[in-house]
């Protein structure tokens, strides 16, 4: 849990960027990220030197050569602002500056360093650079939890919608989806629109806290650090931010693929056992830019429908998915909408539809959304589909999103993990089961309002004569009061 002191430190850094002329939230996070990474490179080198000294040896594959010692955080942080800025911004022939050295570290720095090629130094003044370095230097990032919490808090400051309808998914909604899916020891987990890698990070944190014993197994640790997590993201800035997020949460070598997941450059088929995602809602693509096999599943230009087809393609047989979709996917009447719903319900196994209130994505947008949970079978298997009408998620449904007592998420988790008991629920309840045949008869409509029944309470009103008599009595009392007031004034 991030402390008030840590929040205050991050807030001050954010404010310094803002007043220093860097106002784009993604630029702030990216530049902040680079400085954290440069500090961590120096810390790694210092630890390697201490270990080598104890053994009486030299450091193998040092991050900094003898001629590069002036590029280390501990050696430049106390210099004059102009000197520090020169070390970052000036390129001399045959020499690396601090920023270029960071980019050149390459695979030595893990998955984040691999994304460095497109990095740009965008801090405009020596004063701002010095301010931020001094403040970052005071932040204690002694353990994985602190580093991870700090970065999550930093990411929470993205207050504007991303491009192409991308929104930062609320952390508590991601956590709910991860706890619903309960990642298994041998799972290979993917997010095909990974952004800041929130789903992958949440899955890793679930395993660290709920499955601690698994980490005693060497094979599992190898799997966890190298093969378990895959993110696909076409935006290079988001890819770098996501890579740092994963590293700070202790995942050494996740697979991050920098392509458009819907394009023909993504050739992944039947590779993952668990997919969790919040793919882009808006926008459409040209048929020519979409991988041809997806159009065979669902011929459409709409990204939200194409991503569902993509997930079916990328899942192994028996693989599971939890995905956030806009409400329109549930009841859209186009051929493409009906085709993808039929494929999920009839061709595979749809388990749950959780309708979420429109305020969940505020302040980004007021769009109504739902979570679909399904398993790839290739041969049907849908028996009863569980519907839940989420009305509260623990936060106010306005732009402020303040914490409130009302929260359906604990109830959702409890009921989802005991669906057998749900067959006793009525259609007037907040959750209930709907059989396959009824969904088929309703043209594969998955909107909860199609199946939910509303109980109307009978309200008895007084007879019109009684109401008129009451009005007359009130009128009489009003006239009497006016007469008394006139007498007092005479």
VENDAKA-V230953 format. One record per helix or strand. SS is the DSSP state (A for helix, B for strand). FROM is the first residue (numbers start at 1). TO is the last residue. If there is no record, write none. Layout:
((SS FROM TO) (SS FROM TO))
This chain:
((A 4 19) (A 25 55) (A 66 71) (A 73 76) (A 81 89) (A 98 104) (A 106 109) (A 111 114) (A 116 118) (A 126 138) (A 144 155) (A 163 165) (A 171 181) (B 189 191) (A 198 210) (A 212 216) (A 218 226) (B 229 232) (A 236 248) (B 255 257) (B 272 277) (B 284 284) (A 287 289) (A 292 297) (B 302 302) (A 303 314) (B 315 326) (A 328 331) (A 335 346) (B 349 356) (A 358 361) (B 369 375) (B 384 389) (B 393 395) (B 403 407) (A 409 416) (A 419 424) (B 431 435) (A 436 441) (A 448 451) (A 464 489))
